[in-house]
Amino acid sequence: MSIKIDLPEDIQLKIKIDKDIEKIIRKRIERDISEKIKEDIFLSMLFDKALGSSKLEKDDVDKVDRKIKKGIVEGLEWK
């Protein structure tokens, strides 16, 4: 999967001047994004587990689950 991102103009200019910097920046972005996604998935699983053992009815749990995940997604500006 590939994702397109727009870098600030000053970084774009440096990349045009030095192609080795492009490789370094690409690796850094891939690593940072991968780490953040892993953290987000872990939190989502943690919330699922915590809500799964709740004494609330399934419909109540589903509503709370959706609200929490929606808050996470909005907080991370994924939406």
Secondary structure, 3 states (H helix, E strand, C coil): CCCCCCCCHHHHHHHHHCHHHHHHHHHHHHHHHHHHHHHHHHHHHHHHHHHHCCCCCHHHHHHHHHHHHHHHHHHCCCC
